[in-house]
Amino acid sequence: MRPPEPSAAAPKRPDVLVLGAGLAGISTALLLRRRHPEARILVIDQRSELPSSGSSVPLTGVGSVFFSLVLHAAELLAREHLPRYGEHFWFSPSPRASLAELSEVAADEFATCPAHHVDTARLAHELAERAEAEGVELQLGARVTSTHVDWPASRVSVETPEGPRELHARWVVDASGGEALLAHAIGLLQPLGAPAAHLAGANWTALASIDGDGEDDVPSPAPFPRSRELATQHFVGPRWRVRLCPHAGGGASVELLIEQSLWREVAGERGALEAYSRFVRDAPGLRDLLRTARIDPDSFHASRHEDRTVSRRCDRGWFLVGDAALTPQSLFGSSLDALARTAWNAVDVIADDLSGVASEAQVVERLGRHNLRERQHDTADAEALCTTSLELAGDAALLTVAFALRRSVQSQEIARVAADPHQLSVVSWHTLWQRSLRGGVYARLRRLARRRWETGRYGTKNRGWQVRLGPGEGTLRPLFAAVAQWIGVEYAGLREALRPADADPHVGDAPEIQRRTAALLVALEDARESAAPAPSRPLAISAPVLELEPPGTGEERDPFASIE
């Protein structure tokens, strides 16, 4: 996409000025144009051309509902992007384990809500073409030099190839991503007190098949009902996670999230690209998938990842959307969920203001409500932050509980928003209750992780661990499954605390009590649903089979040895 020729046609005084032509900015502009066709909308971006391809990320849950049903991009997603069939977590019993030796946690059944692996740059490019065709103005090569937000007119100074320019608009929407232009300009940034992490990723081609098909491919792990090729893969270890998302054109995006202190230890004097490539190639299981793979160095990106937030996400005359809103992320979450929520709320308020449906007093009141809802989200999600959750990543039992809790919250949100997209602007009491429960359990899991680390039991039960969970959207079954896993972990901790000093330290994580708890909770759910029968799926949880062996040792220096 080329920058337009300078002309008087570009609006000098748009109603809405969007900073950033990425997926968040384009989605907000397109939705606003459809809600209020008379609005003059200008999207600016410092890049001279929008990229047509980039990294692949999962589009699930609320984000999937937003793009499919609200932006009416379901046909585009189905045609140009890969379907996503769930996610798999891989746990290693030792630093040198092969893929066939890893334990796996995944879903037996797939969610009925459509999910995809989307190339965000490609999707933004496709939606930008639609937005321009529907009347949105796009100015590329415009770098923001200063901003001054005010009401009823804000001022943004930009540098363009034709020289400096000053833009005025009633509303400014910041969709600048991690740059967070308005958050810096207004002074909204707040630390969350979580440890910093390092984020690095690149696109790879010629990966081996994770299903082990063919004579030259990797050995196949324990069978699951369906192919893993189109699922999101998470390879996890103590204080790190590697995520694989397949590309529509072949290959995959491989993203590493690792605690900053561990990254410094692993990287040493190496450059960022070399350290990243070495780490993911040596990670348990990944060395099998990447042994003949090729990295695209031009796609490599790296940044310091800090869990931080903002004191407000909107006020009279401005809104923060997408990554610029700095919504706290969980280890399993997708930033596209936050994009959907913030974009919908921005459009909802701005469209009613421009059309005169809402008075100025009503606009101010709705902005306050939005900030309150976002603070409620932040508070409920505080214990599930991405970087703090890395403490659980190397222990299969603990991370399974966290994953199941996340799915229970997501299933309820999908059901609400799919039935009525206006629920994107509502925080229901049961969502907040489940998020608060999740936060409390996360805090407890991290205490258990530290205790297991101190006693040498962290990750010792990874071998043979396998849990299968069905989606069960709109029911309490995902929550029941999470509670069953949590009770099993707590029971195992109690047994360890009461065990005599000379007893065998390697015991199972109470598979029998997990099975009985799950059966009881499912029976309660069946009784609740009997009054109003609805389609449901059986919950299947297979107990872990534990065959513990001491971690392998070797003379070869291993970057994982320090975190074993």
NUVEXLUM-227183 format. One record per residue (C-alpha): residue number from 1; x, y, z; residue in one letter. Coordinates in nm, 4 decimals. Example, Ala and Ser with C-alpha at 12.3 -4.5 7.8 and 13.67 -1.06 7.14 Angstrom:
// NUVEXLUM-227183
1, 1.2300, -0.4500, 0.7800, A
2, 1.3670, -0.1060, 0.7140, S
END
This chain:
// NUVEXLUM-227183
1, 0.0000, 0.0000, 0.0000, M
2, 0.1527, 0.3322, -0.1124, R
3, 0.1224, 0.6689, 0.0620, P
4, -0.1281, 0.8945, -0.1142, P
5, -0.0156, 1.1882, -0.3212, E
6, -0.0399, 1.5184, -0.1329, P
7, -0.3729, 1.6807, -0.2101, S
8, -0.6322, 1.9061, -0.0583, A
9, -0.8694, 1.6107, -0.0445, A
10, -0.7157, 1.4879, 0.2802, A
11, -0.9261, 1.6387, 0.5619, P
12, -0.7593, 1.9286, 0.7454, K
13, -0.9970, 1.8921, 1.0372, R
14, -1.1013, 1.5283, 1.0792, P
15, -1.3514, 1.4325, 1.3445, D
16, -1.1296, 1.1458, 1.4560, V
17, -0.7522, 1.1116, 1.4210, L
18, -0.6161, 0.7582, 1.4659, V
19, -0.2457, 0.7247, 1.5484, L
20, -0.1197, 0.3998, 1.3940, G
21, -0.2329, 0.1922, 1.0957, A
22, -0.1766, -0.1440, 1.2598, G
23, -0.4533, -0.3912, 1.3316, L
24, -0.5925, -0.1929, 1.6276, A
25, -0.6004, 0.1417, 1.4448, G
26, -0.7492, 0.0072, 1.1229, I
27, -1.0103, -0.2034, 1.3062, S
28, -1.1209, 0.0947, 1.5155, T
29, -1.1400, 0.3259, 1.2128, A
30, -1.3344, 0.0719, 1.0045, L
31, -1.5851, -0.0036, 1.2788, L
32, -1.6355, 0.3671, 1.3532, L
33, -1.6915, 0.4426, 0.9853, R
34, -1.9625, 0.1773, 0.9731, R
35, -2.1250, 0.2977, 1.2941, R
36, -2.1187, 0.6642, 1.1859, H
37, -2.0719, 0.6942, 0.8068, P
38, -2.0669, 1.0758, 0.8176, E
39, -1.7571, 1.0817, 1.0389, A
40, -1.4356, 1.2141, 0.8863, R
41, -1.1656, 0.9703, 0.9978, I
42, -0.7945, 1.0055, 0.9301, L
43, -0.5463, 0.7269, 1.0116, V
44, -0.1777, 0.8224, 1.0142, I
45, 0.1280, 0.5983, 1.0344, D
46, 0.5000, 0.6721, 1.0264, Q
47, 0.5743, 0.3826, 0.7925, R
48, 0.5973, 0.4632, 0.4230, S
49, 0.4233, 0.1368, 0.3321, E
50, 0.2120, -0.1106, 0.5270, L
51, 0.3716, -0.4572, 0.5385, P
52, 0.1756, -0.7366, 0.3734, S
53, 0.3061, -1.0109, 0.6052, S
54, 0.4435, -1.0488, 0.9554, G
55, 0.4206, -1.2767, 1.2573, S
56, 0.1420, -1.5248, 1.3230, S
57, -0.0565, -1.4994, 1.6476, V
58, -0.3613, -1.6866, 1.7828, P
59, -0.7020, -1.5253, 1.7361, L
60, -0.9405, -1.6847, 1.9855, T
61, -1.2206, -1.6083, 2.2260, G
62, -1.3573, -1.2545, 2.2401, V
63, -1.1121, -1.1407, 1.9710, G
64, -1.2408, -1.4053, 1.7322, S
65, -1.6022, -1.3002, 1.7926, V
66, -1.5077, -0.9360, 1.7331, F
67, -1.3355, -0.9903, 1.3972, F
68, -1.5799, -1.2540, 1.2748, S
69, -1.9156, -1.1094, 1.3821, L
70, -1.8569, -0.7399, 1.4529, V
71, -1.6177, -0.6528, 1.1690, L
72, -1.7757, -0.9185, 0.9433, H
73, -1.4346, -1.0590, 0.8471, A
74, -1.5259, -1.4264, 0.8926, A
75, -1.5013, -1.5023, 0.5208, E
76, -1.1676, -1.3204, 0.4988, L
77, -1.0277, -1.5124, 0.7954, L
78, -1.1446, -1.8445, 0.6538, A
79, -0.9954, -1.7702, 0.3119, R
80, -0.6620, -1.6070, 0.3955, E
81, -0.5661, -1.7338, 0.7426, H
82, -0.5220, -2.0721, 0.9080, L
83, -0.7847, -2.2280, 1.1341, P
84, -0.6668, -2.2914, 1.4895, R
85, -0.7447, -2.6238, 1.6536, Y
86, -0.6787, -2.5594, 2.0198, G
87, -0.3475, -2.5329, 2.2002, E
88, -0.1014, -2.7833, 2.3431, H
89, 0.1393, -2.7423, 2.6336, F
90, 0.4598, -2.9448, 2.6439, W
91, 0.6480, -3.0169, 2.9671, F
92, 0.9952, -3.1639, 2.9927, S
93, 1.1134, -3.4155, 3.2552, P
94, 1.4775, -3.3164, 3.1899, S
95, 1.6744, -3.0471, 3.0049, P
96, 1.7798, -3.2837, 2.7234, R
97, 1.4440, -3.4552, 2.6668, A
98, 1.3279, -3.5278, 2.3130, S
99, 0.9808, -3.4434, 2.1853, L
100, 0.8668, -3.8039, 2.2338, A
101, 0.9629, -3.7837, 2.6040, E
102, 0.7675, -3.4652, 2.6748, L
103, 0.4338, -3.4637, 2.8567, S
104, 0.1346, -3.2946, 2.6986, E
105, -0.1717, -3.1019, 2.8149, V
106, -0.4409, -3.0215, 2.5575, A
107, -0.8124, -3.0295, 2.4832, A
108, -0.9967, -3.3422, 2.3718, D
109, -1.2491, -3.1271, 2.1879, E
110, -1.2289, -2.7990, 2.0010, F
111, -1.4301, -2.4877, 2.0775, A
112, -1.7263, -2.4178, 1.8545, T
113, -1.6277, -2.0504, 1.8323, C
114, -1.4098, -2.0072, 1.5194, P
115, -1.0423, -1.9566, 1.5988, A
116, -0.7512, -1.8817, 1.3675, H
117, -0.3798, -1.8246, 1.3450, H
118, -0.3660, -1.4805, 1.1887, V
119, -0.0811, -1.2885, 1.0323, D
120, -0.1572, -0.9555, 1.2012, T
121, 0.0257, -0.7443, 0.9417, A
122, -0.1538, -0.9197, 0.6576, R
123, -0.4930, -0.8871, 0.8247, L
124, -0.4320, -0.5165, 0.8938, A
125, -0.3337, -0.4657, 0.5288, H
126, -0.6505, -0.6394, 0.4096, E
127, -0.8756, -0.4414, 0.6457, L
128, -0.6991, -0.1156, 0.5498, A
129, -0.8019, -0.1717, 0.1886, E
130, -1.1606, -0.2206, 0.3026, R
131, -1.1460, 0.0892, 0.5237, A
132, -1.0167, 0.3087, 0.2387, E
133, -1.2856, 0.1747, 0.0081, A
134, -1.5472, 0.2719, 0.2690, E
135, -1.4181, 0.6281, 0.3091, G
136, -1.1468, 0.6207, 0.5764, V
137, -0.8485, 0.8457, 0.4923, E
138, -0.5014, 0.6926, 0.5300, L
139, -0.1825, 0.9005, 0.5428, Q
140, 0.1453, 0.7065, 0.5514, L
141, 0.4908, 0.8487, 0.6162, G
142, 0.3544, 1.0764, 0.8912, A
143, 0.5631, 1.0612, 1.2099, R
144, 0.4102, 1.2104, 1.5247, V
145, 0.6396, 1.4707, 1.6836, T
146, 0.4108, 1.6081, 1.9553, S
147, 0.0566, 1.5741, 2.0897, T
148, -0.1641, 1.8063, 2.2898, H
149, -0.4990, 1.6612, 2.3898, V
150, -0.7778, 1.9001, 2.4776, D
151, -1.1534, 1.9322, 2.4468, W
152, -1.3242, 1.9869, 2.2080, P
153, -1.0173, 1.9940, 1.9808, A
154, -0.6799, 1.8228, 2.0197, S
155, -0.3627, 1.9023, 1.8277, R
156, -0.1099, 1.6556, 1.6849, V
157, 0.2073, 1.7670, 1.5067, S
158, 0.3497, 1.5321, 1.2463, V
159, 0.6485, 1.5235, 1.0146, E
160, 0.5648, 1.4162, 0.6600, T
161, 0.7739, 1.3830, 0.3408, P
162, 0.6230, 1.7170, 0.2358, E
163, 0.7232, 1.8858, 0.5623, G
164, 0.5732, 1.9442, 0.9079, P
165, 0.1991, 1.9452, 0.9481, R
166, -0.0394, 2.0213, 1.2314, E
167, -0.3590, 1.8187, 1.2611, L
168, -0.6630, 1.9027, 1.4700, H
169, -0.9433, 1.6637, 1.5640, A
170, -1.2252, 1.6323, 1.8131, R
171, -1.1066, 1.2818, 1.9100, W
172, -0.7597, 1.1286, 1.9058, V
173, -0.7372, 0.7489, 1.9195, V
174, -0.3958, 0.6131, 2.0124, D
175, -0.3344, 0.2808, 1.8368, A
176, 0.0453, 0.3137, 1.8300, S
177, 0.1058, -0.0206, 1.9982, G
178, 0.4005, -0.0520, 2.2345, G
179, 0.5064, 0.3063, 2.1615, E
180, 0.2050, 0.4210, 2.3672, A
181, 0.2364, 0.7765, 2.2349, L
182, -0.0447, 0.9320, 2.4371, L
183, 0.0373, 0.7400, 2.7552, A
184, 0.3868, 0.8892, 2.7478, H
185, 0.2700, 1.2359, 2.6437, A
186, 0.0000, 1.2619, 2.9123, I
187, 0.1976, 1.0800, 3.1832, G
188, -0.0321, 0.7815, 3.2339, L
189, 0.2214, 0.5003, 3.2785, L
190, 0.2179, 0.2977, 3.6001, Q
191, 0.4385, -0.0004, 3.6913, P
192, 0.2697, -0.3189, 3.8081, L
193, 0.5620, -0.4414, 4.0146, G
194, 0.6087, -0.7603, 3.8139, A
195, 0.9528, -0.8862, 3.7066, P
196, 1.0663, -0.7739, 3.3648, A
197, 1.0915, -1.0270, 3.0840, A
198, 1.2511, -1.0444, 2.7404, H
199, 1.0407, -1.1075, 2.4317, L
200, 1.2004, -1.2278, 2.1083, A
201, 1.0596, -1.3933, 1.7998, G
202, 1.1087, -1.4705, 1.4320, A
203, 0.9560, -1.6661, 1.1454, N
204, 1.0941, -2.0132, 1.0662, W
205, 1.0507, -2.2432, 0.7682, T
206, 1.1085, -2.6149, 0.7016, A
207, 1.0093, -2.7278, 1.0520, L
208, 0.9696, -3.0993, 1.1159, A
209, 0.6155, -3.2289, 1.1647, S
210, 0.4992, -3.2254, 1.5246, I
211, 0.2773, -3.5256, 1.4464, D
212, 0.5753, -3.7373, 1.3428, G
213, 0.4441, -3.8188, 0.9944, D
214, 0.7002, -3.9625, 0.7542, G
215, 1.0259, -4.1479, 0.7966, E
216, 1.2393, -3.8367, 0.8357, D
217, 1.0167, -3.6585, 1.0844, D
218, 1.0381, -3.6489, 1.4619, V
219, 0.9156, -3.9413, 1.6706, P
220, 0.5444, -3.9064, 1.7430, S
221, 0.4563, -3.8316, 2.1071, P
222, 0.1681, -3.9967, 2.2888, A
223, -0.1364, -3.9818, 2.0593, P
224, -0.4086, -3.7182, 2.0919, F
225, -0.7387, -3.7393, 1.9042, P
226, -0.6459, -3.4950, 1.6274, R
227, -0.3503, -3.3520, 1.4410, S
228, -0.1431, -3.0905, 1.6197, R
229, -0.0234, -2.9196, 1.3015, E
230, -0.2871, -2.6444, 1.3209, L
231, -0.2779, -2.5980, 1.6991, A
232, -0.0827, -2.3406, 1.8964, T
233, 0.2119, -2.5111, 2.0655, Q
234, 0.3567, -2.3927, 2.3981, H
235, 0.6899, -2.5397, 2.5063, F
236, 0.7425, -2.4342, 2.8666, V
237, 1.0143, -2.4497, 3.1281, G
238, 1.1136, -2.2760, 3.4518, P
239, 1.0792, -1.8998, 3.3839, R
240, 1.0405, -1.9289, 3.0035, W
241, 0.7881, -2.0132, 2.7348, R
242, 0.8230, -2.0693, 2.3594, V
243, 0.5078, -2.0381, 2.1464, R
244, 0.4737, -2.1784, 1.7935, L
245, 0.1996, -2.0440, 1.5656, C
246, 0.1797, -2.1899, 1.2132, P
247, 0.1771, -1.9621, 0.9063, H
248, -0.0743, -1.9817, 0.6225, A
249, 0.2139, -1.9830, 0.3737, G
250, 0.4099, -2.2532, 0.5574, G
251, 0.6464, -2.2441, 0.8515, G
252, 0.5690, -2.0890, 1.1869, A
253, 0.6300, -1.7898, 1.4114, S
254, 0.8422, -1.8916, 1.7100, V
255, 0.8180, -1.6517, 2.0047, E
256, 1.0289, -1.6721, 2.3205, L
257, 0.9178, -1.5102, 2.6467, L
258, 1.1796, -1.5402, 2.9199, I
259, 1.2496, -1.3689, 3.2503, E
260, 1.4996, -1.0880, 3.2034, Q
261, 1.7469, -1.2214, 3.4602, S
262, 1.7507, -1.5638, 3.2939, L
263, 1.7843, -1.4043, 2.9503, W
264, 2.0988, -1.2172, 3.0598, R
265, 2.2405, -1.5437, 3.1918, E
266, 2.1642, -1.7336, 2.8702, V
267, 2.2609, -1.4575, 2.6271, A
268, 2.5955, -1.3682, 2.7833, G
269, 2.8037, -1.1793, 2.5285, E
270, 2.6071, -1.3056, 2.2293, R
271, 2.3902, -1.0858, 2.0126, G
272, 2.0142, -1.1025, 2.0554, A
273, 1.9493, -1.3012, 1.7348, L
274, 2.2195, -1.5577, 1.8103, E
275, 2.1079, -1.5997, 2.1722, A
276, 1.7439, -1.6401, 2.0717, Y
277, 1.8213, -1.8918, 1.7960, S
278, 2.0502, -2.0934, 2.0222, R
279, 1.7957, -2.1025, 2.3037, F
280, 1.4969, -2.2205, 2.0983, V
281, 1.7065, -2.4744, 1.9042, R
282, 1.8301, -2.6271, 2.2325, D
283, 1.4963, -2.6232, 2.4167, A
284, 1.3536, -2.9666, 2.5037, P
285, 1.1346, -3.0938, 2.2201, G
286, 1.2041, -2.7912, 2.0024, L
287, 1.5457, -2.9245, 1.9005, R
288, 1.3575, -3.2031, 1.7197, D
289, 1.1260, -2.9626, 1.5384, L
290, 1.3927, -2.7057, 1.4475, L
291, 1.6883, -2.9303, 1.3699, R
292, 1.6625, -2.8628, 0.9941, T
293, 1.4543, -2.5438, 1.0125, A
294, 1.5696, -2.2088, 0.8752, R
295, 1.5183, -1.8757, 1.0459, I
296, 1.4286, -1.5580, 0.8580, D
297, 1.6628, -1.2999, 1.0141, P
298, 1.4670, -1.0103, 0.8640, D
299, 1.1618, -1.1116, 1.0674, S
300, 1.3507, -1.1160, 1.3985, F
301, 1.2261, -0.8799, 1.6673, H
302, 1.3226, -0.8415, 2.0320, A
303, 1.2149, -0.6134, 2.3126, S
304, 1.2045, -0.5807, 2.6871, R
305, 0.8616, -0.6899, 2.8067, H
306, 0.7378, -0.5168, 3.1206, E
307, 0.4014, -0.5619, 3.2840, D
308, 0.2914, -0.2031, 3.3157, R
309, -0.0405, -0.0297, 3.2823, T
310, -0.1943, 0.3163, 3.2662, V
311, -0.3970, 0.5159, 3.5166, S
312, -0.6712, 0.5883, 3.2582, R
313, -0.7549, 0.4599, 2.9126, R
314, -0.9759, 0.7443, 2.7984, C
315, -1.0935, 1.0958, 2.8721, D
316, -1.2672, 1.3725, 2.6835, R
317, -1.1065, 1.3862, 2.3416, G
318, -0.8912, 1.0733, 2.3502, W
319, -0.8950, 0.6933, 2.3743, F
320, -0.6271, 0.4239, 2.4014, L
321, -0.6925, 0.1034, 2.2038, V
322, -0.5092, -0.2244, 2.1440, G
323, -0.1565, -0.2590, 2.2791, D
324, -0.1411, 0.1178, 2.3383, A
325, -0.3936, 0.0640, 2.6201, A
326, -0.1303, -0.1485, 2.7989, L
327, -0.3846, -0.4006, 2.9246, T
328, -0.2152, -0.6594, 3.1499, P
329, -0.1741, -0.9921, 2.9681, Q
330, -0.1792, -1.3428, 3.1080, S
331, 0.0638, -1.6127, 3.0011, L
332, -0.2076, -1.7746, 2.7881, F
333, -0.4006, -1.4654, 2.6800, G
334, -0.4119, -1.2939, 2.3438, S
335, -0.3634, -0.9206, 2.2987, S
336, -0.6389, -0.9368, 2.0348, L
337, -0.8958, -0.9849, 2.3133, D
338, -0.7929, -0.6506, 2.4631, A
339, -0.7963, -0.4970, 2.1135, L
340, -1.1573, -0.6075, 2.0667, A
341, -1.2729, -0.4687, 2.3996, R
342, -1.0938, -0.1330, 2.3785, T
343, -1.1835, -0.0740, 2.0118, A
344, -1.5516, -0.1515, 2.0708, W
345, -1.5715, 0.0837, 2.3697, N
346, -1.3924, 0.3652, 2.1851, A
347, -1.6266, 0.3386, 1.8868, V
348, -1.9338, 0.3111, 2.1101, D
349, -1.8584, 0.6410, 2.2864, V
350, -1.7159, 0.8371, 1.9913, I
351, -1.9956, 0.7426, 1.7497, A
352, -2.2658, 0.8513, 1.9962, D
353, -2.0814, 1.1784, 2.0598, D
354, -2.0384, 1.2634, 1.6911, L
355, -2.3972, 1.1735, 1.6050, S
356, -2.5388, 1.3746, 1.8942, G
357, -2.7019, 1.0711, 2.0553, V
358, -2.5124, 1.1363, 2.3792, A
359, -2.4830, 1.4740, 2.5491, S
360, -2.1489, 1.5977, 2.6781, E
361, -2.2464, 1.5011, 3.0322, A
362, -2.3410, 1.1519, 2.9161, Q
363, -2.0091, 1.1192, 2.7282, V
364, -1.8158, 1.2138, 3.0426, V
365, -2.0179, 0.9653, 3.2481, E
366, -1.9557, 0.6836, 2.9968, R
367, -1.5831, 0.7606, 2.9859, L
368, -1.5732, 0.7286, 3.3633, G
369, -1.7586, 0.3971, 3.3455, R
370, -1.5132, 0.2679, 3.0870, H
371, -1.2142, 0.3598, 3.3037, N
372, -1.3805, 0.1905, 3.6018, L
373, -1.4447, -0.1282, 3.4027, R
374, -1.0868, -0.1352, 3.2805, E
375, -0.9568, -0.0934, 3.6372, R
376, -1.1795, -0.3848, 3.7408, Q
377, -1.0276, -0.5939, 3.4623, H
378, -0.6756, -0.4950, 3.5683, D
379, -0.7404, -0.5718, 3.9351, T
380, -0.8961, -0.9094, 3.8588, A
381, -0.6126, -1.0009, 3.6206, D
382, -0.3258, -0.8686, 3.8348, A
383, -0.2287, -1.2087, 3.9774, E
384, -0.2395, -1.3740, 3.6325, A
385, 0.0168, -1.1459, 3.4703, L
386, 0.2275, -1.2846, 3.1915, C
387, 0.5659, -1.2397, 3.3594, T
388, 0.4623, -1.3507, 3.7081, T
389, 0.2980, -1.6618, 3.5611, S
390, 0.6368, -1.7689, 3.4259, L
391, 0.7057, -1.8968, 3.7782, E
392, 0.4601, -2.1804, 3.7082, L
393, 0.5811, -2.2643, 3.3569, A
394, 0.8199, -2.5460, 3.4479, G
395, 0.5751, -2.7453, 3.6629, D
396, 0.3072, -2.9361, 3.4711, A
397, 0.0654, -2.9771, 3.7622, A
398, 0.0685, -2.6089, 3.8579, L
399, 0.0458, -2.4736, 3.5038, L
400, -0.2414, -2.7098, 3.4210, T
401, -0.4494, -2.5538, 3.6996, V
402, -0.3680, -2.2034, 3.5719, A
403, -0.4534, -2.3001, 3.2141, F
404, -0.7847, -2.4602, 3.3154, A
405, -0.8832, -2.1513, 3.5152, L
406, -0.8103, -1.9252, 3.2204, R
407, -1.0291, -2.1440, 2.9968, R
408, -1.3180, -2.1282, 3.2447, S
409, -1.3199, -1.7472, 3.2309, V
410, -1.2785, -1.7410, 2.8527, Q
411, -1.5650, -1.9851, 2.7914, S
412, -1.8102, -1.7625, 2.9770, Q
413, -1.6924, -1.4497, 2.7952, E
414, -1.7266, -1.6172, 2.4540, I
415, -2.0827, -1.7238, 2.5297, A
416, -2.1858, -1.3735, 2.6402, R
417, -2.0220, -1.1802, 2.3558, V
418, -2.1255, -1.4233, 2.0806, A
419, -2.4886, -1.3848, 2.1914, A
420, -2.4641, -1.0042, 2.2107, D
421, -2.1505, -0.8103, 2.0988, P
422, -2.2646, -0.5162, 2.3152, H
423, -2.1463, -0.7263, 2.6086, Q
424, -1.7953, -0.6166, 2.5116, L
425, -1.8700, -0.2984, 2.7056, S
426, -2.0055, -0.4858, 3.0090, V
427, -1.8156, -0.6518, 3.2927, V
428, -2.0555, -0.9109, 3.4339, S
429, -2.0475, -1.0056, 3.7995, W
430, -1.9758, -1.3718, 3.7260, H
431, -1.6832, -1.2781, 3.4978, T
432, -1.5334, -1.0598, 3.7711, L
433, -1.5992, -1.3335, 4.0257, W
434, -1.4219, -1.5951, 3.8150, Q
435, -1.1348, -1.3563, 3.7401, R
436, -1.1003, -1.2778, 4.1109, S
437, -1.1039, -1.6497, 4.1920, L
438, -0.8395, -1.7047, 3.9271, R
439, -0.6252, -1.4284, 4.0770, G
440, -0.6423, -1.5836, 4.4229, G
441, -0.5601, -1.9285, 4.2914, V
442, -0.2686, -1.7911, 4.0855, Y
443, -0.1213, -1.6304, 4.3966, A
444, -0.1565, -1.9636, 4.5784, R
445, 0.0025, -2.1534, 4.2855, L
446, 0.3038, -1.9245, 4.2888, R
447, 0.3522, -1.9872, 4.6594, R
448, 0.3360, -2.3599, 4.5886, L
449, 0.5866, -2.3160, 4.3040, A
450, 0.8346, -2.1436, 4.5350, R
451, 0.7876, -2.4116, 4.7999, R
452, 0.8427, -2.6878, 4.5440, R
453, 1.1504, -2.5075, 4.4175, W
454, 1.2937, -2.4806, 4.7705, E
455, 1.2283, -2.8498, 4.8432, T
456, 1.3566, -2.9734, 4.5061, G
457, 1.0159, -3.0989, 4.3896, R
458, 0.9523, -2.8356, 4.1211, Y
459, 0.8721, -3.0123, 3.7936, G
460, 0.9553, -3.3584, 3.9260, T
461, 0.6146, -3.4898, 3.8190, K
462, 0.6315, -3.3693, 3.4600, N
463, 0.7077, -3.7129, 3.3184, R
464, 0.3897, -3.8874, 3.2068, G
465, 0.1618, -3.5978, 3.3021, W
466, -0.1342, -3.5765, 3.0657, Q
467, -0.4664, -3.3924, 3.1049, V
468, -0.7392, -3.3563, 2.8434, R
469, -1.0057, -3.0904, 2.8810, L
470, -1.3121, -3.0299, 2.6612, G
471, -1.4201, -2.6713, 2.5795, P
472, -1.7740, -2.6680, 2.7224, G
473, -1.8570, -2.3082, 2.6250, E
474, -2.1349, -2.1466, 2.8244, G
475, -2.1302, -2.4090, 3.1028, T
476, -1.9451, -2.4392, 3.4309, L
477, -1.7616, -2.7539, 3.3216, R
478, -1.4289, -2.5767, 3.2509, P
479, -1.4422, -2.4259, 3.6003, L
480, -1.5171, -2.7678, 3.7503, F
481, -1.2213, -2.9157, 3.5664, A
482, -0.9967, -2.6386, 3.7020, A
483, -1.1217, -2.6883, 4.0581, V
484, -1.0620, -3.0637, 4.0308, A
485, -0.7032, -3.0051, 3.9215, Q
486, -0.6465, -2.7493, 4.1967, W
487, -0.7805, -2.9814, 4.4689, I
488, -0.5492, -3.2556, 4.3438, G
489, -0.2473, -3.0245, 4.3646, V
490, -0.3396, -2.9075, 4.7159, E
491, -0.3959, -3.2674, 4.8278, Y
492, -0.0561, -3.3688, 4.6964, A
493, 0.1025, -3.0750, 4.8815, G
494, -0.0662, -3.1833, 5.2048, L
495, 0.0578, -3.5406, 5.1619, R
496, 0.4098, -3.4139, 5.1074, E
497, 0.3911, -3.1970, 5.4188, A
498, 0.2690, -3.4867, 5.6365, L
499, 0.4961, -3.7546, 5.4902, R
500, 0.7567, -3.9003, 5.7281, P
501, 1.1120, -3.7920, 5.6585, A
502, 1.2162, -4.1427, 5.5460, D
503, 0.9226, -4.1891, 5.3057, A
504, 0.9602, -4.1996, 4.9286, D
505, 0.9585, -3.8327, 4.8147, P
506, 0.8139, -3.9169, 4.4714, H
507, 0.4381, -3.9524, 4.4956, V
508, 0.1610, -3.8834, 4.2467, G
509, -0.0502, -3.5697, 4.2387, D
510, -0.3584, -3.7437, 4.3817, A
511, -0.5119, -3.8723, 4.0587, P
512, -0.7911, -4.0537, 4.2423, E
513, -0.9140, -3.7462, 4.4289, I
514, -0.8979, -3.5490, 4.1040, Q
515, -1.1137, -3.8066, 3.9294, R
516, -1.3684, -3.8185, 4.2119, R
517, -1.3833, -3.4388, 4.2429, T
518, -1.4313, -3.3978, 3.8689, A
519, -1.7063, -3.6619, 3.8682, A
520, -1.8855, -3.4934, 4.1585, L
521, -1.8701, -3.1485, 4.0041, L
522, -1.9900, -3.2743, 3.6667, V
523, -2.2793, -3.4507, 3.8390, A
524, -2.3749, -3.1208, 4.0037, L
525, -2.3596, -2.9453, 3.6657, E
526, -2.5769, -3.2176, 3.5087, D
527, -2.8302, -3.1708, 3.7867, A
528, -2.8312, -2.7947, 3.7309, R
529, -2.8830, -2.8383, 3.3549, E
530, -3.1572, -3.0992, 3.3892, S
531, -3.4194, -2.8292, 3.4437, A
532, -3.3317, -2.6709, 3.1083, A
533, -3.1473, -2.9248, 2.8932, P
534, -2.8824, -2.7844, 2.6631, A
535, -2.6208, -2.9411, 2.4387, P
536, -2.3119, -3.0287, 2.6382, S
537, -1.9924, -3.2197, 2.5968, R
538, -1.8495, -3.4803, 2.8319, P
539, -1.5585, -3.3813, 3.0480, L
540, -1.2663, -3.6152, 3.0114, A
541, -0.9729, -3.5916, 3.2470, I
542, -0.7166, -3.8653, 3.2353, S
543, -0.5087, -3.8969, 3.5475, A
544, -0.1346, -3.8488, 3.5228, P
545, 0.0800, -4.1556, 3.4876, V
546, 0.4045, -4.0810, 3.6634, L
547, 0.7291, -4.2593, 3.5871, E
548, 0.9854, -4.0422, 3.7561, L
549, 1.3522, -4.0683, 3.6793, E
550, 1.6350, -3.8445, 3.7925, P
551, 1.7165, -3.5716, 3.5342, P
552, 1.9813, -3.6656, 3.2819, G
553, 2.3335, -3.5449, 3.3341, T
554, 2.6153, -3.4825, 3.0915, G
555, 2.9480, -3.3096, 3.0557, E
556, 2.8319, -3.0905, 2.7670, E
557, 2.7521, -2.7341, 2.8785, R
558, 2.3765, -2.6827, 2.8510, D
559, 2.2089, -2.3400, 2.8716, P
560, 1.9215, -2.5095, 3.0556, F
561, 2.1404, -2.6678, 3.3212, A
562, 2.1179, -2.3625, 3.5481, S
563, 1.7391, -2.3740, 3.5554, I
564, 1.6824, -2.7487, 3.5796, E
END
